């Protein structure tokens, strides 16, 4: 691994016009840009690990253009593919890169679900797209893909240990089979705890030379503050104080509903109602793009957002980041704080403890997160062995062959080298797809072709995505223009005249159908309802909960982090909980639904243990294991025995992708077991549970955790 360091030297042998276009007078490249230019321009496969706002995009794109300059001007097909996880990031990158490519005479194109035909791809040299759109191009045998020389993967952590990441890896293998020259790979992320694990997961399907890791450890120091709010309206007081001087604030919330409510509070409670913006996934793409543009142009403004703005979308300089509630994982925390204070020598962060929804838990997560970052080590998550997206890629490959019969060995070759996708696995998947009438087996040759299910999936355009099943939504339209979407369940409460909160504004229903809710702005008084959104706030990562447990047992509050009043409140709460969790103790309380054990073990662990006792999975969550009776040591099984209960847990609480649902049952169980067996804290939690050192807690002591 190479540690990036500041340097005044220019990359040796680089093209001056490329340097001038990307770096201006290039008096001083940023450390990661200086470190990456040479290895990338020499054709190396690179993992770039550097904070948000450190110049990763230029660090990857400039040296690739430098190296492939002649190919990019040959005009015979796509030379560089830039893969992004979201359409919003693609649109943002086009705005940033298009002027530079134009100046260099390079044709740039984007392709995603909203803009599938941006330009003639046969004339494009650099394509920015999603894995799903790349899948479509492969299936239709697009000739423009035959000259690809390099692939960039942005925000690579979002493809780690999930179905989209497996899809991406197999797509890269399929591209490599098409081209006759070496394929260069560059992956970028601000939040990679172990680059080797990322490489193993994303690129196990691609036979390429080894990867070099470039890491920038010159991050800005963090200047954190923690504030305990007594009521949601206190957010307005805090923001008013921060906006006394012209500043731009990015306020993260953990749910769309919280975004709507907080923005409404800020519009009513600050002196800048026209400078309060909302950004979340239920808003229409055009609405979000307008928010990004308007917020970027302001000198004094607040944008309230969910994780949709964790990525590197350009929203201008942000003076401070505010967290309303704790980030659900270390990766999310780092992405959020990386968006702020790019013009200053430190990152200003305000961690807020909301007055509702487990305030004590949010306070403890904030403290545990800051404590972990001070130590400088992120918990390592091993790479998973996934299978579901392989089903999708087999059908995608069949689509590429126009549904004609394909030998089982050809399916195997199309997926790449990983051992877990070997001959026996492929044979079981093919046989199961045939039993489901997705495929049909040839009468006497060991090959499979398209059947009724395949043709239906293709007709519905469902062959290319590995997203979890989504809830049905209806359009929200103002003056016939779609401004967002809402869950269909809201139609039960909406009728003409009803007022509801959306994107921080109050709208009145003008008309309702099963497909569209037509609205108009409302300035009247009276009841305002909050919409229901599917999914709610994300679960807290088990590694973070484990650190909370450690902090409860031994942690201390840093001076100057909080006000005296807030620190006294939190120290008193910690002191009352500490005796219950020391020495592997597990506090419990009696509830109307059973016995709730405070495990801090995560949703998957708690619900799996609950189901094994005969209790419903839905009663347990990330903190609490709820069973009918008190857990004793004789109720605890061996770690491996719990594997059998995983399908009940996941099917009850998560939405598998369409292609995971098409796996044979035994392979589906094997895939579910990855998260169970490779989450290190699970074994420690089971060991604690095995001691049966349960202690009855005063319900008042755990207030704020329930």
C-alpha positions in Angstrom: 0.0 0.0 0.0 1.2 3.5 -0.9 0.5 6.4 1.4 -0.2 9.6 -0.6 1.8 12.6 0.5 1.9 16.2 -0.7 4.3 16.9 -3.6 5.1 19.8 -5.8 6.4 17.6 -8.6 4.5 16.9 -11.8 3.8 13.4 -13.0 6.7 12.4 -15.3 5.8 12.0 -18.9 2.3 13.4 -18.5 0.5 15.4 -21.3 0.5 19.1 -20.5 -2.9 19.7 -22.0 -4.5 17.0 -19.9 -2.9 18.4 -16.7 -3.9 22.0 -17.6 -7.5 20.9 -18.3 -7.9 18.9 -15.0 -5.6 20.8 -12.6 -5.3 24.3 -14.0 -1.8 25.7 -13.5 -1.1 22.5 -11.4 1.2 24.3 -8.9 0.4 21.5 -6.5 -1.7 18.4 -7.1 -3.5 17.0 -4.1 -1.7 14.1 -2.4 -4.0 11.3 -3.8 -3.8 12.9 -7.3 0.0 13.0 -7.2 0.2 9.4 -5.9 -2.3 8.0 -8.5 -1.1 9.7 -11.7 2.0 7.5 -12.3 0.6 4.1 -11.4 -2.6 4.6 -13.4 -0.9 6.2 -16.4 1.4 3.1 -16.5 -1.7 0.8 -16.7 -1.9 -0.5 -13.1 -5.0 -1.7 -11.4 -5.6 0.6 -8.6 -7.8 1.0 -5.4 -8.0 4.7 -4.4 -8.9 5.2 -0.7 -9.3 8.9 0.0 -11.8 11.1 1.8 -14.8 12.7 0.1 -13.7 16.0 -1.5 -10.0 14.9 -1.9 -10.1 14.9 -5.7 -10.6 11.2 -6.3 -12.5 11.7 -9.6 -9.6 13.7 -11.1 -7.1 11.3 -9.6 -8.7 8.5 -11.7 -9.9 10.1 -14.9 -7.0 12.4 -15.7 -4.2 9.8 -15.9 -6.5 7.3 -17.7 -7.2 10.0 -20.4 -3.4 10.7 -20.5 -2.6 7.1 -21.0 -5.4 6.3 -23.5 -5.4 9.7 -25.3 -4.9 8.3 -28.8 -7.5 5.6 -28.4 -10.0 8.2 -27.0 -9.6 10.2 -30.2 -9.8 7.2 -32.6 -13.6 7.5 -32.7 -14.3 3.7 -33.0 -16.0 2.9 -29.7 -16.1 3.3 -25.9 -12.6 3.3 -24.4 -13.3 4.2 -20.7 -16.4 3.1 -18.8 -17.1 5.0 -15.6 -19.5 3.0 -13.4 -21.6 4.7 -10.7 -24.1 3.4 -8.2 -26.8 6.1 -8.8 -28.3 8.1 -11.6 -27.9 11.3 -9.6 -24.1 10.8 -9.4 -24.0 10.1 -13.1 -25.8 13.4 -13.9 -23.5 15.3 -11.5 -20.4 13.8 -13.1 -21.5 14.7 -16.6 -21.7 18.4 -15.5 -18.2 18.2 -14.0 -16.5 16.2 -16.7 -18.2 17.3 -19.9 -16.5 20.7 -20.2 -13.1 19.1 -19.7 -13.7 16.3 -22.2 -15.0 18.9 -24.7 -11.8 20.9 -24.2 -9.7 17.8 -24.9 -11.8 16.7 -27.9 -13.2 13.6 -26.2 -16.8 12.5 -26.7 -18.6 11.8 -23.4 -21.9 10.0 -23.0 -24.1 9.0 -20.1 -26.6 6.2 -20.0 -29.1 5.3 -17.3 -32.8 4.5 -16.8 -33.9 8.1 -17.1 -31.7 8.9 -20.1 -30.9 5.8 -22.1 -30.1 7.5 -25.4 -28.1 10.6 -24.4 -25.9 10.4 -27.5 -24.9 7.9 -30.2 -22.8 5.4 -28.2 -20.9 4.5 -31.4 -19.3 7.9 -31.2 -18.7 8.0 -27.5 -15.3 7.5 -26.1 -16.0 7.8 -22.4 -19.3 6.4 -21.0 -20.7 7.1 -17.5 -23.3 4.6 -16.6 -24.7 2.2 -14.0 -24.1 -1.6 -13.9 -27.7 -2.2 -14.9 -27.4 0.0 -18.0 -24.0 -1.7 -18.9 -25.9 -5.0 -18.6 -28.4 -3.8 -21.2 -25.6 -2.8 -23.6 -24.0 -6.2 -23.2 -27.2 -8.1 -23.8 -27.9 -6.3 -27.0 -24.3 -7.0 -28.2 -23.4 -3.3 -28.6 -20.3 -3.2 -30.8 -19.2 0.0 -29.0 -18.1 -2.2 -26.0 -15.4 -4.1 -28.0 -12.7 -1.5 -27.5 -13.0 -0.8 -23.8 -9.6 -0.4 -22.2 -10.4 0.7 -18.7 -13.2 0.7 -16.1 -13.6 3.1 -13.2 -15.8 2.1 -10.3 -16.9 5.1 -8.2 -18.2 4.8 -4.6 -17.0 1.2 -4.6 -18.0 0.5 -1.0 -21.7 0.7 -2.2 -21.1 -2.5 -4.3 -19.4 -4.4 -1.4 -21.1 -7.6 -0.2 -24.3 -7.1 -2.1 -26.0 -8.4 -5.2 -25.2 -5.4 -7.3 -21.6 -5.9 -6.5 -21.7 -9.6 -7.7 -23.5 -8.4 -10.8 -20.8 -5.8 -11.4 -18.0 -8.4 -11.0 -19.5 -10.8 -13.5 -20.2 -7.9 -16.0 -16.5 -7.0 -15.8 -15.6 -10.7 -16.6 -18.0 -10.7 -19.6 -16.4 -7.4 -20.9 -12.9 -8.9 -20.5 -14.0 -11.9 -22.6 -15.1 -9.5 -25.4 -11.9 -7.4 -25.6 -8.5 -8.6 -26.9 -6.3 -6.4 -24.8 -5.7 -6.0 -21.1 -8.6 -4.4 -19.1 -7.4 -1.8 -16.5 -9.5 -1.4 -13.4 -9.6 1.6 -11.0 -11.9 1.6 -7.9 -12.5 4.5 -5.6 -14.0 4.9 -2.2 -13.8 7.1 0.9 -14.8 4.4 3.3 -12.9 1.1 2.7 -11.9 -0.6 5.9 -10.0 -3.4 4.1 -9.1 -2.9 0.4 -8.1 -6.6 0.1 -11.6 -7.7 1.1 -13.1 -5.2 -1.4 -10.8 -6.5 -4.1 -11.7 -10.1 -3.3 -15.4 -9.5 -3.5 -15.6 -7.1 -6.5 -12.9 -8.6 -8.7 -12.9 -12.3 -7.9 -14.6 -12.9 -11.3 -12.0 -10.9 -13.3 -8.6 -12.5 -13.9 -6.4 -9.4 -13.8 -3.0 -8.6 -12.4 -2.7 -7.6 -8.8 -4.1 -4.4 -7.4 -2.1 -1.5 -5.8 -3.8 0.4 -3.0 -3.3 4.1 -2.8 -4.4 5.7 0.5 -4.6 9.3 1.5 -4.2 9.5 5.3 -4.1 13.3 5.4 -7.7 13.8 6.4 -8.9 16.9 8.1 -9.2 16.9 11.9 -12.7 16.6 13.2 -14.2 19.3 15.3 -17.3 17.6 16.9 -20.0 18.8 19.1 -22.8 16.8 20.7 -26.2 18.4 21.6 -29.1 16.8 23.3 -32.4 18.2 22.1 -35.4 18.5 24.4 -37.9 18.9 21.5 -37.6 18.8 17.7 -38.1 22.5 17.5 -34.7 23.0 19.1 -33.2 22.2 15.7 -34.4 25.6 14.5 -32.7 27.4 17.5 -29.4 25.6 16.7 -29.6 26.4 13.0 -30.5 30.1 13.7 -27.4 30.3 15.8 -25.2 28.7 13.1 -26.7 30.9 10.4 -26.0 34.2 12.2 -23.1 34.4 9.8 -23.6 33.4 6.1 -23.1 29.7 6.2 -24.3 26.6 4.3 -25.3 23.6 6.5 -26.0 20.0 5.4 -28.3 18.3 7.9 -28.6 14.5 7.6 -31.6 12.6 8.9 -32.2 8.9 8.9 -35.6 8.8 7.2 -37.6 10.6 4.6 -40.3 11.4 7.1 -37.8 13.0 9.5 -36.5 15.1 6.5 -40.0 16.4 5.8 -40.7 17.2 9.4 -37.3 18.9 10.1 -37.5 21.0 7.0 -41.0 22.1 7.9 -39.7 23.1 11.4 -36.8 25.0 9.9 -39.1 26.9 7.4 -41.3 28.0 10.3 -38.6 28.6 12.9 -35.8 30.3 11.1 -35.4 33.6 9.4 -34.6 32.0 6.1 -37.6 30.0 5.0 -36.8 30.2 1.3 -33.3 28.8 1.9 -34.4 25.5 3.4 -34.1 22.5 1.0 -35.0 18.9 1.1 -33.3 16.0 -0.7 -34.5 12.4 -0.5 -35.3 9.4 -2.7 -39.1 10.1 -2.9 -38.5 13.4 -4.7 -38.5 13.3 -8.4 -35.1 13.3 -10.1 -35.7 16.8 -11.6 -36.7 18.1 -8.2 -33.5 16.7 -6.6 -31.4 18.2 -9.3 -33.0 21.6 -8.8 -32.4 21.4 -5.1 -28.7 20.6 -5.7 -28.3 23.5 -8.1 -30.2 26.0 -5.9 -28.3 25.0 -2.7 -25.0 25.1 -4.4 -25.7 28.7 -5.5 -26.6 30.0 -2.1 -24.3 31.6 0.5 -26.7 31.0 3.4 -28.8 27.8 3.3 -29.7 24.5 4.9 -30.3 21.2 3.0 -32.0 18.4 4.9 -31.2 15.1 3.4 -31.1 11.3 3.8 -28.3 9.2 2.5 -29.0 10.4 -1.0 -26.4 13.2 -0.4 -23.8 10.9 1.2 -22.3 10.5 -2.3 -20.0 12.9 -4.0 -22.7 15.0 -5.7 -21.5 18.6 -6.2 -23.6 20.8 -3.9 -20.9 23.4 -3.4 -18.9 24.2 -0.2 -20.6 23.2 3.0 -19.5 24.9 6.2 -20.8 22.4 8.7 -22.5 19.0 8.8 -25.3 18.3 11.2 -26.5 14.8 12.1 -30.1 14.5 13.4 -29.7 11.1 15.0 -26.7 8.8 14.7 -25.5 7.4 11.4 -26.3 3.7 11.2 -22.8 2.6 10.3 -19.2 3.8 10.3 -19.2 4.0 6.5 -22.3 6.2 6.5 -20.8 8.4 9.2 -17.6 8.9 7.2 -19.5 9.6 4.0 -21.7 12.2 5.8 -18.9 14.1 7.5 -16.8 14.1 4.3 -19.3 16.4 2.6 -18.5 19.4 4.8 -15.9 22.0 5.5 -13.9 21.6 2.3 -12.6 25.2 2.5 -11.4 25.0 6.0 -8.6 23.2 7.9 -11.0 21.2 10.0 -14.4 19.5 9.6 -17.2 21.0 11.8 -19.7 18.4 12.9 -22.7 18.8 15.2 -24.1 15.5 16.4 -27.7 15.9 17.6 -29.6 13.6 20.0 -33.2 13.6 18.9 -35.9 13.8 21.7 -37.8 10.9 20.2 -36.9 7.4 19.0 -34.4 6.2 21.6 -32.5 9.3 22.4 -30.1 7.5 24.8 -29.1 5.1 22.0 -28.4 7.9 19.6 -26.2 9.6 22.2 -24.3 6.4 22.8 -23.8 5.7 19.1 -22.5 9.2 18.6 -20.0 8.7 21.4 -18.9 5.2 20.3 -18.4 6.4 16.7 -16.3 9.3 17.7 -14.3 7.1 20.1 -13.7 4.5 17.3 -12.5 7.2 14.9 -10.1 8.6 17.5 -8.4 5.2 17.5 -8.2 5.3 13.7 -9.3 1.8 13.0 -12.6 0.8 11.2 -13.9 -2.7 11.9 -13.1 -5.1 9.0 -16.0 -6.9 7.3 -14.9 -10.0 5.4 -16.1 -10.5 1.8 -19.3 -12.5 1.4 -19.8 -15.5 -1.0 -23.0 -14.5 -2.8 -24.9 -16.4 -5.5 -28.3 -14.6 -6.2 -27.0 -12.2 -8.9 -25.4 -15.1 -10.7 -29.0 -16.2 -11.6 -29.6 -12.8 -13.1 -26.3 -12.9 -15.0 -27.1 -16.3 -16.4 -30.4 -15.0 -17.8 -28.7 -11.9 -19.0 -26.2 -14.0 -20.9 -29.1 -16.0 -22.4 -30.7 -12.8 -23.4 -27.4 -11.8 -25.1 -27.7 -15.1 -27.1 -31.3 -14.3 -28.0 -32.8 -16.9 -25.8 -31.4 -19.8 -27.8 -30.1 -23.0 -26.2 -26.8 -22.5 -24.3 -24.6 -25.3 -22.9 -24.3 -25.5 -19.2 -20.5 -25.1 -19.5 -21.0 -21.9 -21.5 -23.1 -20.5 -18.6 -20.3 -21.4 -16.3 -17.7 -19.7 -18.4 -19.8 -16.6 -18.6 -19.8 -16.2 -14.8 -16.0 -16.2 -14.3 -13.5 -18.1 -12.1 -15.0 -18.1 -8.5 -15.1 -21.7 -7.2 -18.4 -21.3 -5.5 -20.0 -20.7 -8.9 -18.6 -24.0 -10.2 -20.2 -26.8 -12.2 -22.3 -28.3 -9.5 -23.8 -24.9 -8.4 -24.6 -23.9 -12.0 -26.2 -27.3 -12.7 -28.5 -27.0 -9.6 -29.5 -23.4 -10.6 -30.3 -24.5 -14.2 -32.4 -27.4 -13.0 -34.3 -25.2 -10.6 -34.9 -22.6 -13.2 -36.2 -25.3 -15.5 -38.6 -26.5 -12.8 -39.9 -22.9 -12.4 -40.4 -22.8 -16.2 -38.0 -19.9 -16.5 -35.7 -22.1 -18.7 -36.3 -25.3 -20.6 -33.9 -28.1 -21.1 -32.9 -29.3 -24.5 -34.4 -32.7 -25.3 -31.1 -34.6 -25.7 -28.3 -32.0 -25.3 -27.1 -30.7 -21.9 -28.2 -27.1 -22.7 -30.9 -24.7 -21.7 -33.0 -22.1 -23.6 -35.7 -19.6 -22.9 -39.0 -20.7 -21.5 -42.2 -18.8 -20.6 -40.8 -17.2 -17.4 -37.7 -15.9 -19.2 -39.9 -14.2 -21.9 -42.1 -12.7 -19.3 -39.1 -11.2 -17.4 -37.8 -9.8 -20.6 -41.1 -8.3 -21.6 -41.4 -6.6 -18.2 -37.8 -5.4 -18.4 -36.9 -7.1 -15.2 -33.8 -8.9 -16.4 -31.1 -6.4 -15.6 -31.5 -5.3 -12.0 -30.5 -6.8 -8.6 -32.5 -4.4 -6.4 -34.6 -5.7 -3.5 -38.4 -5.8 -4.2 -39.8 -2.3 -4.1 -43.1 -1.2 -2.7 -45.8 0.2 -5.1 -45.8 4.0 -5.3 -48.0 6.7 -6.8 -46.9 10.0 -8.4 -47.3 13.3 -6.5 -48.0 16.0 -9.1 -48.2 19.8 -8.9 -49.7 21.5 -11.9 -49.4 18.2 -13.8 -45.6 18.0 -13.1 -44.4 15.1 -11.0 -42.5 16.4 -8.0 -42.1 13.0 -6.2 -43.7 9.7 -5.3 -45.4 8.3 -2.2 -46.2 4.8 -0.9 -49.6 3.6 -2.1 -50.7 3.0 1.5 -51.1 6.8 1.9 -54.1 6.8 -0.4 -56.1 5.4 2.5 -55.8 8.8 4.2 -55.7 11.2 1.3 -58.8 12.8 -0.2 -59.4 16.3 -1.7 -58.8 19.0 0.9 -56.5 16.9 3.2 -53.3 18.7 4.0 -50.0 16.7 4.3 -46.3 17.4 4.6 -43.9 16.5 1.8 -40.4 17.8 1.2 -40.7 20.2 4.1 -43.7 21.9 2.6 -47.5 21.6 3.2 -49.6 20.6 0.3 -53.3 20.2 -0.1 -54.8 17.3 -2.1 -56.6 18.6 -5.2 -57.4 15.1 -6.6 -56.6 11.4 -6.1 -56.5 8.4 -8.4 -54.9 5.0 -8.0 -51.9 6.4 -9.9 -51.6 10.1 -9.2 -52.1 12.5 -6.2 -52.6 16.0 -7.6 -51.6 18.7 -5.1 -51.4 22.4 -4.6 -49.5 24.5 -2.1 -51.4 25.2 1.2 -51.0 28.2 3.4 -54.0 27.6 5.7 -54.2 26.4 9.2 -55.5 23.1 10.5 -54.4 19.5 10.7 -51.4 18.4 8.7 -50.6 14.7 8.4 -47.2 13.1 7.8 -46.8 10.6 5.1 -45.9 6.9 5.6 -42.7 5.7 3.9 -41.8 2.1 3.5 -38.7 0.8 5.3 -38.2 3.5 7.9 -34.8 4.3 9.4 -31.9 1.8 8.6 -30.9 -0.7 11.2 -27.7 -0.1 13.1 -24.7 -2.1 12.1 -23.8 -4.9 14.6 -20.1 -3.7 14.8 -21.3 -0.2 15.9 -23.7 -1.7 18.5 -20.8 -3.8 19.8 -18.8 -0.6 20.2 -21.7 1.0 22.1 -21.7 -1.9 24.5 -17.9 -1.5 25.1 -18.4 2.2 25.6 -21.2 1.6 28.1 -18.8 -0.7 30.1 -15.7 1.4 30.1 -16.0 4.6 28.0 -15.7 8.2 29.1 -17.0 11.5 27.7 -14.4 13.8 26.2 -14.2 17.3 27.7 -15.6 20.2 25.6 -17.7 17.8 23.5 -21.0 18.7 25.2 -22.5 21.3 27.5 -22.3 20.7 31.2 -26.0 20.0 31.4 -26.0 17.5 28.6 -22.8 15.8 29.9 -24.3 15.4 33.4 -27.5 13.9 31.9 -25.6 11.4 29.8 -23.1 10.4 32.6 -26.0 9.7 34.9 -27.6 7.5 32.3 -24.4 5.6 31.6 -23.7 5.1 35.4 -27.1 3.5 35.9 -26.7 1.2 32.9 -23.0 0.2 33.5 -23.6 -2.3 36.3 -26.1 -4.1 34.2 -23.8 -4.7 31.2 -20.5 -5.3 33.0 -19.2 -8.9 33.2 -21.3 -9.8 30.1 -24.5 -9.1 31.8 -27.7 -9.0 29.7 -30.4 -6.7 31.2 -34.0 -7.7 30.5 -37.4 -6.2 31.1 -40.9 -7.7 31.0 -43.2 -6.4 28.3 -46.7 -7.1 27.1 -45.3 -9.3 24.3 -42.8 -11.2 26.4 -39.3 -10.9 27.8 -37.1 -8.3 26.1 -33.3 -8.9 26.5 -31.0 -5.9 25.8 -28.3 -7.6 23.7 -26.9 -4.8 21.5 -26.4 -7.7 19.0 -28.2 -6.5 15.8 -31.4 -7.3 14.0 -30.3 -10.5 12.3 -28.9 -12.0 15.5 -31.9 -11.1 17.7 -34.5 -12.2 15.3 -32.8 -15.5 14.6 -32.5 -16.3 18.3 -36.2 -15.3 18.8 -37.4 -17.5 16.0 -35.5 -20.5 17.4 -37.5 -20.1 20.6 -40.8 -20.0 18.8 -41.2 -16.2 19.2 -42.1 -14.0 16.2 -39.1 -12.4 14.4 -40.9 -9.1 14.0 -40.9 -8.4 17.8 -37.1 -8.2 18.0 -34.9 -5.5 16.6 -31.3 -4.3 16.6 -31.2 -3.8 20.4 -33.8 -6.1 21.9 -34.2 -9.9 21.7 -37.9 -10.5 22.5 -38.8 -14.1 23.5 -41.8 -15.6 25.3 -39.8 -16.7 28.3 -36.5 -15.7 29.9 -33.5 -17.0 28.0 -31.3 -19.5 29.9 -28.1 -21.2 29.0 -29.9 -24.4 28.1 -32.0 -22.6 25.6 -28.9 -21.6 23.6 -28.0 -23.8 20.6 -24.7 -24.2 18.9 -23.8 -21.4 16.5 -24.2 -23.6 13.4 -27.6 -24.8 14.5 -29.1 -21.4 14.0 -28.5 -21.5 10.2 -31.8 -23.4 9.7 -33.8 -20.5 11.1 -32.4 -17.9 8.7 -34.9 -18.2 5.9 -37.8 -17.4 8.3 -36.0 -14.4 9.6 -34.9 -12.9 6.3 -38.2 -13.6 4.5 -40.1 -11.9 7.4 -38.0 -8.8 7.6 -36.2 -8.2 4.3 -37.1 -8.2 0.6 -34.9 -10.5 -1.5 -34.2 -9.6 -5.1 -36.2 -11.4 -7.7 -33.2 -13.5 -8.6 -32.4 -14.5 -5.0 -36.0 -15.8 -4.9 -35.2 -18.0 -7.9 -32.3 -19.8 -6.2 -32.7 -23.4 -5.2 -33.6 -23.5 -1.5 -30.3 -25.0 -0.4 -28.3 -22.3 -2.2 -30.6 -19.6 -0.9 -29.8 -20.9 2.7 -26.1 -20.9 1.9 -26.2 -17.3 0.8 -28.3 -16.2 3.8 -25.7 -17.9 6.0 -22.9 -15.5 4.9 -24.1 -12.6 7.0 -24.7 -14.9 9.9 -21.3 -16.6 10.0 -19.1 -13.7 8.8 -20.4 -11.1 11.2 -17.7 -11.4 13.9 -19.8 -9.9 16.7 -22.4 -12.7 16.3 -20.2 -15.3 18.0 -19.4 -12.9 20.9 -23.1 -12.1 21.3 -24.0 -15.8 21.5 -21.2 -16.3 24.0 -22.7 -13.6 26.2 -26.2 -15.1 25.8 -24.8 -18.6 26.7 -23.7 -17.3 30.1 -27.3 -16.6 31.0 -26.1 -13.8 33.2 -29.5 -12.0 32.8 -30.4 -9.2 35.2 -33.8 -7.6 35.7 -33.6 -3.9 34.8 -35.7 -1.1 36.1 -37.7 0.1 33.0 -36.7 3.7 33.9 -33.0 2.8 33.6 -33.4 1.7 30.0 -35.6 4.6 29.0 -34.3 6.0 25.8 -33.3 2.5 24.5 -36.8 1.2 24.1 
